[in-house]
Amino acid sequence: MYAARPEEQFPIPAVDLRYLDKKYFRQRVPYPTTEKPGTVIVDTPNFYLYHVEDGGTAMRYGAGLGRAGFEWSGRGHIAYSREWPVWTPPSEMVDRQPQLEKWRNGQPPGLDNPLGARALYIHQGNRDTIYRIHGTGETWTIGEAVSSGCVRLLHQDIIHLADNVRFGSPIVVI
């Protein structure tokens, strides 16, 4: 499940499992909920993302989440996804981190791009929240509060989720 993905546009190396707590491995788990199948639920206190399935189960992924002051919660929907997206840092982020100025108009896709292999774009109504569920190769960030509000999954996990989530699916961040 965390093997190398050499067939990708930018070949993804295998995950170094020494840096990933086993509790964050992707797995199907019992998950009774009143949310309908297809819903994405981000459990921020426990650093998990659940993709609700039929029959009281969900696919659970370990996640890296927003650090203090950058958390987001609420309801929205997955508007669309992109493979190997361009990343454009928000102006506020460039102001906080001037070294990002070179990417103000977009960083090309690749393993060094913060959005990684895939990005799912979260909207509320017709408005882009600027938050994403996206890939990362930084294994040690799974289970940590490290991002500027986005939800990070390992490259292998975001590919799996992106292949299985439908556009328009609800997302609940708790």
Secondary structure, 3 states (H helix, E strand, C coil): CCCCECCCCCCECCCCHHHCCHHHCCEEEECCCCCCCCCEEEEHHHCEEEEECHHHEEEEEECEEECCCCCCCEEEEEEEEEECCCECCCHHHHHHCHHHHHHCCCECCCCCCCCCCEEEEEEECCEEEEEEEEEECCHHHCCCEEECCCEEEEHHHHHHHHHHCCCCCEEEEC
